[in-house]
């Protein structure tokens, strides 16, 4: 089964609402995976505006 991604913050979600932005706006069409452990120490996370650790996609439809 395809994983779902929040369209607002691009975080992978397993429940019925996104834990970051509290919305239920999901997509199953995405590309690229990024794991962020330390958003403050990651230049990529800062460039993408990621503030919390987790699994993110790079592009979502």
N, C-alpha and C positions, 0 to 999 in steps of 0.2 A: 504494500500500500504506500502511496506517495505521501511524503511528509507535507504538512501545511506550514506556511510562512505568513507572518503578519505583514500586511501590505504597508503599514505605517512605519514600523521600525525594523523590518526585515529579519526579525528573530524567529527561529523555529519554535513552534508551539505544539504542545501535546494536549492541552485542555480545551475548554470552550471559550476562554478569553486570554488575551496576551498578558503576561505578567508585568510587562513594562508599561504599555500605554493603555491597558484595560479595555481595548476594543475587541471586536469579533470580526474584523475585516481580514479574511484569510485568502490565500491563493495556493494552489498546488503546482503552479508554473513558476519555476525559479531556476537560476543558474549560479554556480559557484558557491563554495562553502568556506566560511571563515570562523575559526575558533578563537575567541578572545578570552584570555585568562586575566590580563592586567590592562584594562582600558587606558589607564593613566600613563603607563609605560610603553604603550604601543603606538607608533607613529601612524600605522594603518588605521587603527581604531579612532584615533583623533581626527584623521583625514576624513573618515566616513561618519563622524559624529556619534560614535558608539560610546555610551557612558557606563554600561553594565556588562559584566562578564557573561559569556554564553556562546551559543552557536547561531551564526547569522548567515544569510545568503548575500551575494553581491548584487544580484539583479532579481527583481520580482515583477511579474506581469500583473 
